[in-house]
Amino acid sequence: MGGNYTKSLYNDYEKLFDEHTKLLEEMKLYKNEHILLEQEIRLNRKLEQELEEKNAEIEALKKEILRLNGFLNIDGNNSGIPTSKTPINKKKRIPNSRKKTEKHIGGQPGHIQSKLEKFQEDEITENIEHPVVSCPECGGKMKQLDEDITKDETDYEVVVVKKRHHFHSYECTKCGVVYRQPIPCNLKEENQYGSGVKTLGLLLMNMGNVSINKTCKMIEGLSQQELKPSEGYIIKQQKKAAEALKYFEKELTEEIKHQEVLYWDDTVIMINTARGCLRFYGTENLALYKAHLHKDKEGLDSDGILPVLPEETVVMHDHNKVNYNETYSFSNIECNAHLLRDLQKIADNLKEHKWAEKMKGLINDTYKEREEAILKGKESFTDEEIENFFEKFNKIVLEGIANNKEENSYYGNEERKLLNRIAEYKNNYFAWITNFDLPFTNNLSERSLRGTKSKMKISGQFQTLEYAEYYAIVKSYIETCYRNGINEYTALRRLCDGNPYTVAEILGI
């Protein structure tokens, strides 16, 4: 019986051992399963994180697509960009606020025709006969009759003049002193180009926006290949002209500081492949240009104009926020042409938001009423009319804010910025309503800088900041002369003769 008991215990042991071994294997399996599940969880978490990142990237790309699509819809009719930057594959839209009428194109009835008057006898420099020797019908000999029909022609020719200057030596018959005539600096070489050639070169470069090499070619062509100035010579004349105008620039700067209303703006120019800046300050009669490497407050301060303007001066600009700082004392007014373009942009891209069109209508209608009031001799709107305008303005802005709360697109963000801007700066935008002497737009500045943009397209860039500054000085001179009725060639000829106009002469002070 003891043997059977031992055998029974052995059998139980084997069963328990087998069960233990099985449990160990199961535990090992569960452990491995746990490890694999943890790895899977970590992998899933990683995948979830990657998925979140991808979703965020997709959302960012969607916003970028909306932004870029917005740029595709922007043109010169609904934004501040020039029509010249319209993409090649897109139809160029040229803004035109004129309304079509029944009138025909061209001169209207009663318009005085512009034409050249017939010469007086003492004006004629050349008579040209047109004889007919043989009959066009039969070939017979022709006899001239008393009837004489004349037609005048005004033309011009470039005549190259070759001058030789004589400077003599003299001896005093009384004291024997020998006197030799001094030779002017402009005649120091054996042969040199005169002021006419210098004037033509400066005119082509600074008024015609012609590149240096083409300026040389044009002078050569106009003179029938007799005048062949080098590019270095033309460049040197630009430098000499700018140096001769240093006093004029200083005088002009001082005059600009005393203007009641001053316009300013700047534009990008290229200086040795880098983006620079050409800035304009001026009025209807004055034009001062300044060149800089950067568009910043440091450049503005170095011009020495805005920091010294008194608080009575009103400065018109295109929402240059640098103007609104505690170091400047003057008053600011904003350009409404830019505001109207920004409103049009919102109207085009968020068509269901009608507030932008309403604001445009309010501004245009009020400006038209102002023009009519000025023609009637009025100096301002009544207090009631001014109050009525701002009541309408506030209602439209509130409508815009309500529309914008439900808008999350890229254009909604742009709309929000515009609403905040016009609400914050409404007194600066609409100062022309309370004072008829103040301008509506900053178009004077834009027109003043337009020629420089053409120069960049044609000539490409300035090699150095110094030559950009030379251009700015010469342009200030000829533009100020032009605004006061002085022909640019006449102004430059006097400059090349060593006797440039002063600001006092130009303004008749």
C-alpha positions in Angstrom: 0.0 0.0 0.0 2.9 2.3 0.7 4.1 1.7 -2.8 0.8 2.6 -4.3 0.7 5.8 -2.2 4.2 6.8 -3.4 3.2 6.1 -6.9 0.1 8.1 -6.5 2.1 11.0 -5.1 4.6 10.8 -8.0 1.7 10.9 -10.5 0.3 13.9 -8.7 3.7 15.6 -8.7 4.0 15.0 -12.5 0.6 16.4 -13.1 1.4 19.5 -11.0 4.8 19.8 -12.7 3.2 19.6 -16.1 0.5 22.1 -15.0 3.2 24.4 -13.6 5.3 24.2 -16.8 2.1 24.9 -18.8 1.3 27.9 -16.6 4.9 29.2 -17.0 4.5 28.9 -20.7 1.2 30.7 -20.6 2.6 33.4 -18.3 5.5 33.8 -20.8 3.0 34.0 -23.6 1.0 36.6 -21.7 4.2 38.5 -21.0 5.2 38.5 -24.6 1.6 39.5 -25.5 1.8 42.3 -23.0 5.1 43.5 -24.5 3.7 43.3 -28.0 0.5 45.2 -26.9 2.7 47.9 -25.3 4.7 48.1 -28.5 1.4 48.3 -30.5 0.1 51.0 -28.1 3.3 53.0 -28.5 3.1 52.5 -32.3 -0.5 53.6 -32.3 0.3 56.6 -30.2 3.1 57.5 -32.6 0.7 57.0 -35.5 -1.9 59.2 -33.7 0.8 61.9 -33.2 1.9 61.6 -36.8 -1.7 61.7 -37.9 -2.3 64.9 -35.7 0.8 66.4 -37.2 -0.3 65.5 -40.8 -3.8 66.9 -40.1 -2.2 70.1 -38.8 0.0 70.3 -41.8 -3.0 69.7 -44.1 -4.9 72.5 -42.3 -1.9 74.8 -42.7 -1.7 73.9 -46.4 -5.4 74.6 -46.8 -4.9 78.1 -45.3 -1.9 78.6 -47.5 -3.9 77.6 -50.6 -6.7 80.0 -49.6 -4.0 82.8 -49.1 -2.4 82.0 -52.5 -5.8 81.9 -54.2 -6.4 85.2 -52.7 -3.3 86.6 -54.4 -4.4 85.1 -57.7 -7.6 87.1 -57.4 -5.8 90.4 -56.6 -5.1 92.8 -59.4 -4.8 96.5 -59.9 -8.6 96.9 -59.7 -9.0 95.6 -56.1 -5.7 96.2 -54.4 -2.8 98.6 -54.3 -0.6 96.6 -56.7 0.2 98.2 -60.0 -1.4 96.8 -63.1 2.1 96.1 -64.5 2.4 93.2 -62.1 -0.6 91.4 -63.4 0.4 87.7 -64.2 1.0 87.0 -67.9 -1.8 84.4 -68.1 -4.3 86.8 -66.5 -6.3 89.5 -68.3 -5.0 92.9 -67.2 -7.7 95.0 -65.5 -7.1 98.7 -65.5 -9.2 100.5 -63.0 -11.4 103.1 -64.5 -14.0 105.0 -62.5 -15.3 106.9 -65.6 -18.9 106.2 -66.7 -19.7 105.6 -70.3 -21.6 108.4 -72.0 -23.2 109.0 -75.4 -20.3 111.3 -76.4 -18.0 110.2 -79.2 -14.3 109.6 -78.7 -12.1 112.6 -79.3 -12.7 116.3 -79.4 -16.2 117.5 -78.5 -18.2 120.1 -80.4 -16.8 123.6 -79.6 -13.4 122.2 -78.8 -10.6 124.4 -80.2 -8.3 122.4 -82.5 -4.7 122.5 -81.5 -2.5 123.1 -84.6 0.7 124.9 -85.7 0.2 128.4 -87.0 1.5 129.5 -90.4 5.0 131.2 -90.4 5.5 134.9 -90.6 7.8 135.9 -93.5 10.6 136.8 -91.1 10.4 133.4 -89.4 11.2 131.4 -92.5 14.8 129.9 -92.5 14.5 127.9 -95.7 12.4 127.9 -98.9 12.1 124.7 -100.8 10.7 124.7 -104.4 8.9 121.8 -105.9 9.1 122.4 -109.7 7.3 120.4 -112.3 9.3 120.3 -115.6 7.1 118.1 -117.8 3.3 117.6 -118.1 2.1 114.5 -116.2 -0.5 114.0 -119.0 1.5 114.4 -122.3 5.1 115.1 -121.3 5.1 118.6 -122.7 7.0 121.6 -121.2 5.3 123.3 -118.3 4.9 127.1 -117.8 4.6 128.3 -114.2 1.5 130.4 -113.4 1.1 133.2 -110.8 -0.9 130.9 -108.4 1.3 129.9 -105.5 0.2 127.6 -102.7 2.6 127.3 -99.7 2.7 124.8 -96.9 4.9 125.3 -93.8 6.9 122.6 -92.0 8.5 122.9 -88.6 11.4 120.4 -88.0 14.6 120.3 -86.2 18.2 119.2 -86.9 21.1 118.5 -84.5 24.0 120.6 -85.5 27.4 119.7 -84.1 29.3 122.8 -83.2 33.1 122.7 -83.0 34.3 125.7 -81.1 37.9 126.8 -80.5 38.6 129.1 -77.6 41.5 131.4 -77.7 43.3 132.6 -74.6 46.0 135.2 -75.2 48.9 136.5 -73.2 49.4 140.2 -72.8 52.2 142.5 -71.7 51.6 145.8 -70.0 53.1 148.6 -72.1 53.6 150.7 -69.0 55.0 148.3 -66.3 56.0 145.3 -68.5 53.8 142.8 -66.5 52.9 139.7 -68.5 49.2 138.7 -68.1 48.0 135.3 -69.3 44.2 134.8 -69.5 43.0 132.1 -67.0 41.5 129.0 -68.5 38.1 128.0 -67.0 37.9 124.5 -65.4 35.4 123.3 -68.0 38.1 123.8 -70.7 41.1 122.2 -69.0 41.5 119.4 -71.7 42.7 119.8 -75.3 39.2 119.0 -76.4 36.0 118.4 -74.3 32.3 118.1 -74.7 30.3 121.3 -74.1 27.3 121.9 -71.9 24.8 120.9 -74.7 26.1 117.4 -74.7 26.2 117.2 -70.9 22.6 118.5 -70.8 21.4 115.9 -73.3 23.0 113.1 -71.4 21.4 114.2 -68.1 18.1 114.7 -69.7 18.0 111.2 -71.3 19.0 109.5 -68.0 17.0 111.4 -65.5 13.9 112.4 -67.4 13.8 109.8 -70.1 14.9 107.0 -67.7 17.3 105.7 -70.5 20.1 103.4 -69.4 23.7 104.6 -69.6 24.7 102.6 -72.7 21.6 103.5 -74.6 22.2 107.2 -73.7 25.5 107.0 -75.4 24.0 105.3 -78.4 21.2 107.9 -78.7 23.6 110.8 -78.5 25.8 109.2 -81.2 22.7 108.6 -83.4 21.3 112.1 -83.0 24.7 113.7 -83.9 25.2 111.5 -87.0 28.0 109.6 -85.3 30.0 112.8 -84.6 29.5 112.7 -80.8 30.6 109.5 -79.1 30.6 110.0 -75.3 31.7 107.0 -73.3 29.6 105.4 -70.5 32.2 106.6 -68.0 31.8 110.2 -69.2 28.0 110.0 -68.8 28.3 108.6 -65.3 30.8 111.3 -64.4 28.3 114.0 -65.5 25.6 112.6 -63.2 28.0 112.8 -60.2 29.1 116.4 -61.2 25.5 117.5 -61.6 24.5 116.1 -58.1 27.5 117.8 -56.5 26.6 121.1 -58.1 23.1 120.8 -56.7 24.1 120.3 -53.0 23.1 123.9 -52.1 19.8 123.5 -54.0 19.0 120.3 -52.1 19.7 122.1 -48.8 17.5 125.1 -49.8 14.7 122.8 -51.0 14.8 120.8 -47.8 14.4 123.9 -45.7 11.5 125.1 -47.9 9.7 121.8 -47.5 9.9 122.0 -43.7 7.7 125.1 -43.8 4.7 123.6 -45.8 1.3 123.4 -44.2 0.4 120.1 -45.9 3.2 117.7 -46.9 2.9 114.5 -48.9 5.4 111.6 -48.6 5.8 108.1 -49.8 8.5 105.6 -50.8 9.1 102.9 -53.3 11.5 100.0 -53.7 14.6 100.5 -55.9 17.4 98.0 -56.6 20.9 98.9 -55.4 23.6 96.4 -56.4 21.1 93.5 -56.5 19.7 94.4 -53.1 16.4 96.1 -52.3 16.8 99.8 -51.5 14.4 102.7 -51.1 13.7 106.0 -52.9 11.6 108.4 -50.8 9.5 111.4 -51.9 8.6 114.5 -49.9 6.7 117.3 -51.6 3.7 119.4 -52.6 2.2 120.5 -55.9 5.2 122.8 -56.3 8.1 121.0 -54.6 9.6 117.6 -55.1 12.4 116.3 -52.9 13.8 112.7 -53.4 16.0 110.8 -51.0 17.7 107.4 -51.6 18.4 104.9 -48.8 19.5 101.3 -48.4 16.5 100.4 -46.2 12.9 101.5 -45.6 13.0 102.3 -41.9 12.6 105.1 -39.3 16.4 105.6 -39.2 16.3 106.7 -42.8 13.3 109.0 -42.2 15.1 110.6 -39.3 18.3 111.0 -41.3 16.4 113.0 -44.0 15.9 115.7 -41.3 12.3 116.5 -42.2 9.6 114.6 -40.3 11.4 114.9 -36.9 11.4 118.7 -37.1 7.9 119.3 -38.4 5.7 121.3 -36.0 2.3 120.0 -34.8 0.5 122.4 -37.2 1.9 120.6 -40.2 -0.4 117.9 -41.8 1.4 114.9 -43.4 -0.4 112.8 -46.0 0.8 109.2 -46.4 -0.4 105.6 -47.2 -0.9 104.3 -43.6 2.8 104.3 -42.8 2.6 103.4 -39.1 6.1 104.7 -38.5 4.4 108.2 -38.6 2.5 107.4 -35.5 5.2 107.6 -32.8 5.9 109.9 -29.9 9.0 111.4 -31.5 7.0 113.1 -34.2 4.7 116.1 -33.5 2.8 116.6 -36.8 -0.7 115.5 -37.6 -1.4 112.5 -39.9 -4.0 112.0 -42.6 -4.5 108.8 -44.6 -4.9 108.2 -48.3 -8.5 107.3 -49.2 -7.6 105.9 -52.6 -5.8 103.0 -50.8 -8.7 102.6 -48.5 -11.1 102.3 -51.5 -8.9 99.6 -53.1 -8.8 97.7 -49.8 -12.6 97.9 -49.5 -13.0 96.7 -53.1 -10.7 93.7 -52.3 -13.1 92.7 -49.5 -16.1 93.2 -51.7 -14.7 91.0 -54.4 -13.6 88.1 -52.1 -16.4 88.2 -49.5 -19.3 89.0 -51.7 -21.9 88.2 -49.0 -20.4 90.9 -46.8 -22.2 94.0 -48.1 -20.6 96.5 -45.7 -17.6 97.1 -47.9 -19.7 98.2 -50.8 -21.7 100.4 -48.5 -18.6 102.0 -47.1 -17.3 102.7 -50.6 -20.6 104.3 -51.6 -20.6 106.5 -48.5 -17.0 107.7 -49.1 -17.5 108.3 -52.8 -20.9 110.1 -52.3 -19.5 112.3 -49.6 -16.5 113.2 -51.6 -18.7 114.2 -54.5 -20.8 116.3 -52.2 -17.6 118.0 -50.9 -16.6 118.8 -54.5 -20.0 120.3 -55.2 -19.8 122.3 -52.0 -16.4 123.7 -52.9 -17.7 124.8 -56.3 -20.4 126.7 -54.5 -17.8 128.5 -52.4 -18.4 126.6 -49.2 -15.4 126.1 -46.9 -16.7 123.1 -44.9 -19.7 120.8 -44.2 -22.1 121.8 -41.4 -21.8 120.2 -38.0 -25.0 118.3 -38.7 -23.6 116.9 -42.0 -20.4 115.8 -40.4 -22.3 114.1 -37.6 -24.5 112.4 -40.1 -21.5 111.0 -42.0 -19.9 109.5 -38.9 -23.2 108.0 -37.7 -23.5 106.2 -41.1 -19.8 105.2 -40.8 -20.3 103.7 -37.4 -23.3 101.7 -38.5 -21.5 100.3 -41.5 -18.4 99.3 -39.4 -20.7 97.5 -36.8 -22.3 95.6 -39.7 -18.9 94.6 -40.9 -17.9 93.4 -37.4 -21.0 91.3 -37.2 -20.3 89.7 -40.7 -16.7 89.1 -39.7 -17.5 87.1 -36.5 -18.8 84.2 -38.7 -15.9 84.3 -41.1 -12.8 82.2 -40.5 -11.2 82.2 -44.0 -7.9 84.0 -45.0 -10.0 86.9 -46.3 -11.8 87.1 -43.0 -8.5 87.8 -41.3 -7.8 90.5 -43.9 -11.3 91.9 -43.4 -10.8 92.0 -39.6 -7.5 93.9 -40.0 -9.2 96.5 -42.2 -12.2 96.9 -39.9 -9.8 97.5 -36.9 -7.7 100.0 -38.9 -10.5 102.2 -40.2 -12.2 102.2 -36.7 -8.9 103.2 -35.0 -7.8 105.7 -37.7 -11.2 107.1 -38.8 -10.2 110.7 -37.9 -7.1 110.4 -40.0 -8.8 108.9 -43.0 -11.7 111.4 -43.0 -10.0 114.7 -42.0 -11.0 115.9 -45.5 -14.6 115.9 -44.4 -14.0 118.3 -41.5 -11.5 120.5 -43.4 -11.9 121.1 -47.2 -8.3 122.3 -47.5 -7.0 118.8 -46.8 -6.5 116.3 -49.7 -8.5 113.2 -50.3 -5.7 111.0 -51.5 -1.9 110.6 -51.6 -1.9 110.3 -55.4 0.6 113.2 -55.7 3.2 111.0 -54.1 2.4 108.0 -56.2 2.6 110.0 -59.4 5.9 111.5 -58.3 7.4 108.0 -57.8 6.0 106.4 -61.0 8.9 107.5 -63.2 11.3 105.8 -60.9 9.5 102.5 -61.2 9.8 102.9 -65.0 13.6 103.6 -64.6 14.0 100.3 -62.6 12.2 98.4 -65.4 14.5 99.9 -68.1 17.8 100.4 -66.3 17.6 97.6 -63.8 19.4 99.0 -60.8 21.8 101.5 -59.3 25.4 100.2 -58.9 25.9 101.9 -55.5 23.9 104.0 -53.0 26.0 107.0 -54.0 24.7 106.9 -57.5 21.1 106.4 -56.3 21.6 109.6 -54.2 22.9 111.4 -57.3 19.8 110.4 -59.2 17.6 111.6 -56.3 19.2 115.0 -56.2 19.1 115.6 -60.0 15.4 114.4 -60.1 14.6 116.8 -57.2 15.9 119.7 -59.3 14.3 118.9 -62.6 11.0 117.9 -61.1 10.7 121.0 -58.9 11.5 123.1 -62.0 8.9 121.3 -64.1 6.2 121.8 -61.4 6.8 125.5 -61.6 6.6 125.8 -65.4 10.4 125.5 -66.2 11.3 123.1 -69.0 13.6 120.3 -67.8 16.1 120.9 -70.7 16.3 124.6 -69.8 16.8 123.7 -66.1 19.6 121.2 -66.9 21.3 123.5 -69.4 21.6 126.2 -66.7 23.0 123.6 -64.4 25.6 122.5 -66.9 26.5 126.1 -67.6 27.3 126.4 -63.9 24.3 128.6 -63.0 21.5 126.3 -61.7 18.1 127.7 -60.6 17.7 128.4 -56.9 14.5 127.5 -55.1 13.8 131.2 -54.6 14.1 131.8 -58.4 11.9 128.8 -59.1 9.1 129.9 -56.7 9.5 133.6 -57.5 10.2 134.5 -53.9 
